[in-house]
Amino acid sequence: MKISKLVVISIIVLVVELVIVLYLGAQLPADAKLPVHWNIHNQIDGWGSKSSVILPFWLFNVALFLLMIFSGKLFPVFKQNRGRYEEIIPPFTLVLVSFFALIHIFIVLSGIYPQASQKVQFIFVLIGGLFIALGNLLPKLPRNFIAGIKTPWTFYSDEIWQRTSRVGGYCFVLTGLVMLVLGLLNLKGAWTAWLFAGLLAFLIVVPILYSFLLFLKSKKEE
């Protein structure tokens, strides 16, 4: 795959991420506890040590970057639509690398300024942004066995795959927008857990059901 501007930007993001977390990490005591997991109420329920967060999280992002970039050689299915994949992999890579870089920086910042995470549900904001970005990229994915909305019916034809991906993209964007609002407004309460569960159900059920209905319609027209 040719090296595109987006791949270069992804590399820059990785470098900036490393510089920032090393700088921030130097301000933390050796025994600092950093948040590594949040529940659906935006409450921290998992902690990690400084040594298990600073470099390991960055190395994970580097590994993800390499996996995405070399996926065309690692997965033979990509060769079937090489042109399409060379076009879609760079933006997918940039979105994922940027997402995990921001999560990483936020985790380290939370160790220095724990009160900041109480004003904005930044995790919800990031996940919302990720869903919006993925929702815009999803319809551009050609039919494959690696990524996308994979149901027995989307594999039936390219048309069902593409139409389902388009509807799935709308679902991702809508879900992302709701999560973005929840995070920015710092809305909390027991109802947010139900809303979150409903959003996930909406995100999963609607594309699956839509692909099945398209399949039934296609079979009737044969």
Helices and strands as residue ranges (DSSP letters): H 5-25, E 33-38, E 44-49, H 50-69, H 71-74, G 76-81, H 82-112, G 114-118, H 122-137, G 138-140, H 158-184, H 190-221
